[in-house]
Amino acid sequence: MASCTAPVNGHRSASAAANCPACRGRYGRYGSGGGYNPYSPSSYSSSLTSGGGRSIGGGSVRSSKPRWSGVGSSILYTSEEIRSLTPIRNNVETLAKQPDLRDVFLCHAWDDRKGAAKELHDLLESHGVSVWFSEKDVSLGVPLLRAIDKGLANSRVGIVLVTPALLRRLPAEGIADKELSALLAGDRLVPIVHDTTYEALREVSPLLGSRSGLNTTEEPMADVAAKLAELVSL
């Protein structure tokens, strides 16, 4: 049997291993740069599945459940969604004993009242959520900020349905940063981005755009409504 030419310290290069009469048969284990190749398919695929549920692009995957998920719930969340919704849930629990509060106040643009806003309203009510909705509860002509303020005062959670129509309306309403900041500071406002982007929202309202919420481009409106229903369920 042939003896290894470097039995103690091993070979310093792939070429040395290839020239060794004992090790040349195992040369396939060495990459062109010498030593084990860390980018082999097996090692690369295992690295993708580690790291707390992060995907290849660095974005989160829906693989977690928050503490408020119902027994037997199959709804999954990203870590960012749980992080952003947890303060909202804490406020829901704090307000649980206050009587005569709606679960949700739905703020939306007038143009969406028979479209996306109505769809979200109906989905929420199908889950047993009580919704403050302008078509039923807010008088015509009431300024957007006043409607948000009144709705939050009478609801546990405020939802802002962010659509192209709302983005057109926000500047016309003249909502001051300090006023919107006061609403956001209460951790009771959740933006729902629909048919637009957070980038477009930030151009109109940096404060509202800085708040993480839910996005119908990433999951259907029905799934968004299901998450909101879990969020306010007591």
FILUM-56170 format. One record per residue (C-alpha): x, y, z; residue number from 1. Coordinates in Angstrom, 1 decimal, decimal comma, m for minus. Layout:
X/Y/Z/NUM
...
//
This chain:
0,0/0,0/0,0/1
1,3/3,4/m0,9/2
2,3/5,7/1,9/3
1,2/9,3/2,3/4
4,0/11,8/1,7/5
2,6/14,2/4,4/6
1,1/11,9/7,1/7
1,4/14,4/10,0/8
0,5/17,8/8,9/9
m1,4/17,0/5,7/10
m0,9/18,4/2,2/11
m0,5/22,2/1,9/12
m2,1/22,4/m1,6/13
m4,4/20,5/m3,9/14
m1,5/19,8/m6,3/15
0,5/18,2/m3,5/16
m2,4/16,0/m2,6/17
m2,8/15,1/m6,3/18
0,8/14,0/m6,5/19
0,7/11,9/m3,3/20
0,5/8,2/m4,2/21
m1,8/7,6/m1,2/22
m4,1/10,6/m1,5/23
m4,5/11,1/m5,2/24
m7,5/8,9/m5,2/25
m9,2/11,2/m2,8/26
m8,3/14,3/m4,8/27
m12,0/14,9/m5,7/28
m12,5/16,1/m2,2/29
m10,4/19,2/m2,9/30
m11,5/22,2/m4,8/31
m9,4/24,1/m7,3/32
m8,3/26,5/m4,6/33
m7,2/23,7/m2,2/34
m9,2/22,3/0,8/35
m12,9/21,9/1,3/36
m15,1/24,0/m1,0/37
m17,4/26,1/1,3/38
m19,7/26,9/m1,6/39
m20,7/23,4/m2,4/40
m24,5/23,0/m2,9/41
m25,0/21,2/0,5/42
m23,2/23,9/2,5/43
m24,9/26,8/0,6/44
m28,4/25,5/0,9/45
m28,0/24,9/4,7/46
m26,9/28,5/5,2/47
m30,0/29,7/3,5/48
m32,3/28,0/5,9/49
m30,5/29,3/9,0/50
m30,6/32,8/10,4/51
m34,1/33,0/12,0/52
m36,3/32,6/8,9/53
m34,6/35,1/6,7/54
m34,9/34,6/3,0/55
m32,2/35,0/0,4/56
m32,9/38,6/m0,3/57
m32,8/39,5/3,4/58
m36,6/39,9/3,6/59
m38,7/38,1/6,3/60
m40,8/35,1/5,7/61
m44,1/34,3/7,3/62
m43,2/31,6/9,7/63
m44,2/32,8/13,2/64
m47,2/33,4/15,4/65
m47,7/36,2/17,9/66
m48,8/35,5/21,5/67
m52,3/36,7/20,7/68
m52,9/34,1/18,0/69
m56,0/32,0/18,7/70
m55,8/28,4/19,5/71
m55,6/26,4/16,3/72
m54,9/29,6/14,2/73
m53,1/28,9/10,9/74
m52,2/32,6/10,3/75
m48,5/33,2/10,0/76
m46,6/36,5/10,4/77
m43,2/37,9/9,7/78
m41,0/38,9/12,6/79
m41,4/42,5/11,5/80
m45,2/42,3/11,5/81
m45,1/40,9/15,0/82
m42,7/43,5/16,2/83
m44,8/46,4/14,8/84
m48,2/45,0/15,9/85
m47,2/44,1/19,4/86
m47,6/47,7/20,8/87
m51,0/47,9/19,1/88
m52,0/44,6/20,8/89
m50,8/45,9/24,2/90
m53,1/48,9/23,8/91
m56,0/46,7/22,8/92
m55,6/44,7/26,0/93
m55,3/47,9/28,1/94
m58,6/49,2/26,6/95
m60,4/45,9/26,9/96
m62,4/47,0/30,0/97
m63,6/50,3/28,5/98
m67,2/49,9/27,4/99
m68,8/51,0/24,2/100
m65,6/51,0/22,1/101
m65,5/49,7/18,6/102
m62,8/47,2/17,8/103
m61,5/49,2/14,7/104
m61,9/52,6/13,2/105
m61,3/52,5/9,4/106
m59,9/55,7/8,0/107
m60,0/55,9/4,2/108
m60,3/58,2/1,2/109
m63,8/59,2/0,1/110
m63,1/57,7/m3,3/111
m62,5/54,3/m1,7/112
m65,8/54,1/0,2/113
m67,5/51,8/m2,2/114
m64,3/49,9/m3,3/115
m61,3/48,8/m1,2/116
m62,6/50,4/2,0/117
m65,9/48,6/1,7/118
m64,2/45,3/0,9/119
m62,0/45,6/4,0/120
m64,9/46,7/6,2/121
m67,0/43,7/5,0/122
m64,1/41,2/5,6/123
m63,5/42,5/9,1/124
m67,2/42,3/10,0/125
m67,3/38,7/8,6/126
m64,7/37,9/11,4/127
m67,0/39,5/14,0/128
m65,0/42,8/14,3/129
m67,0/45,9/15,1/130
m65,9/48,6/12,7/131
m66,3/52,4/12,8/132
m66,8/53,1/9,1/133
m67,5/56,5/7,5/134
m70,4/55,2/5,4/135
m72,2/54,5/8,7/136
m70,6/56,6/11,4/137
m68,9/59,7/10,0/138
m70,8/62,7/8,6/139
m70,0/64,0/5,2/140
m67,6/67,0/5,1/141
m65,7/66,1/8,3/142
m62,0/66,7/7,8/143
m59,8/63,6/7,7/144
m57,8/64,5/10,8/145
m60,9/65,1/12,8/146
m62,4/61,8/11,6/147
m59,2/60,0/12,6/148
m59,2/61,7/16,0/149
m62,9/60,9/16,7/150
m62,6/57,4/15,5/151
m59,6/56,6/17,6/152
m61,3/58,1/20,7/153
m64,2/55,6/20,2/154
m62,2/52,6/19,0/155
m59,4/50,4/20,2/156
m57,4/50,5/17,0/157
m57,3/52,9/14,0/158
m56,6/51,6/10,5/159
m55,6/53,9/7,7/160
m56,2/52,4/4,3/161
m53,4/53,9/2,2/162
m54,4/54,0/m1,5/163
m53,6/56,3/m4,4/164
m56,8/58,2/m3,6/165
m55,7/58,7/0,0/166
m52,2/59,9/m1,1/167
m53,9/62,5/m3,2/168
m56,1/63,6/m0,4/169
m53,6/63,8/2,5/170
m51,8/67,0/1,3/171
m55,2/68,8/0,7/172
m56,2/68,0/4,3/173
m53,2/69,9/5,6/174
m52,4/67,4/8,3/175
m49,5/68,8/10,3/176
m46,6/66,6/11,2/177
m47,0/67,3/14,9/178
m50,7/66,3/14,8/179
m50,1/63,1/13,0/180
m47,1/62,4/15,3/181
m49,5/62,7/18,3/182
m51,8/60,1/16,8/183
m48,9/57,7/16,0/184
m47,4/58,1/19,4/185
m50,4/56,4/20,9/186
m49,5/53,1/19,2/187
m53,1/52,6/18,0/188
m52,7/53,4/14,3/189
m52,0/50,7/11,7/190
m51,4/51,6/8,0/191
m52,7/49,2/5,4/192
m51,0/49,8/2,0/193
m53,2/48,9/m1,0/194
m52,4/49,4/m4,7/195
m49,5/51,7/m3,8/196
m46,2/51,5/m1,9/197
m44,6/52,7/1,4/198
m42,2/54,7/m0,7/199
m45,1/56,7/m2,2/200
m46,6/57,1/1,3/201
m43,4/58,4/2,7/202
m43,2/61,1/0,0/203
m46,6/62,4/1,2/204
m46,4/61,7/5,0/205
m43,0/60,6/6,3/206
m44,4/60,1/9,7/207
m47,1/57,7/8,7/208
m44,8/56,1/6,2/209
m42,3/55,3/9,0/210
m44,9/53,2/10,8/211
m44,8/49,5/9,7/212
m48,2/47,9/8,9/213
m49,6/45,4/6,4/214
m49,5/45,4/2,7/215
m52,0/43,9/0,2/216
m49,3/43,5/m2,4/217
m47,6/40,9/m0,2/218
m50,8/39,0/0,8/219
m54,5/39,2/m0,1/220
m56,9/41,6/1,5/221
m58,6/38,6/3,1/222
m55,4/37,6/4,9/223
m54,8/41,2/6,0/224
m58,4/41,3/7,5/225
m57,8/38,0/9,3/226
m54,6/39,4/10,9/227
m56,5/42,5/12,0/228
m59,3/40,4/13,4/229
m56,7/38,4/15,5/230
m55,1/41,6/16,6/231
m58,3/43,0/18,2/232
m59,8/39,8/19,4/233
m60,1/39,6/23,2/234
//
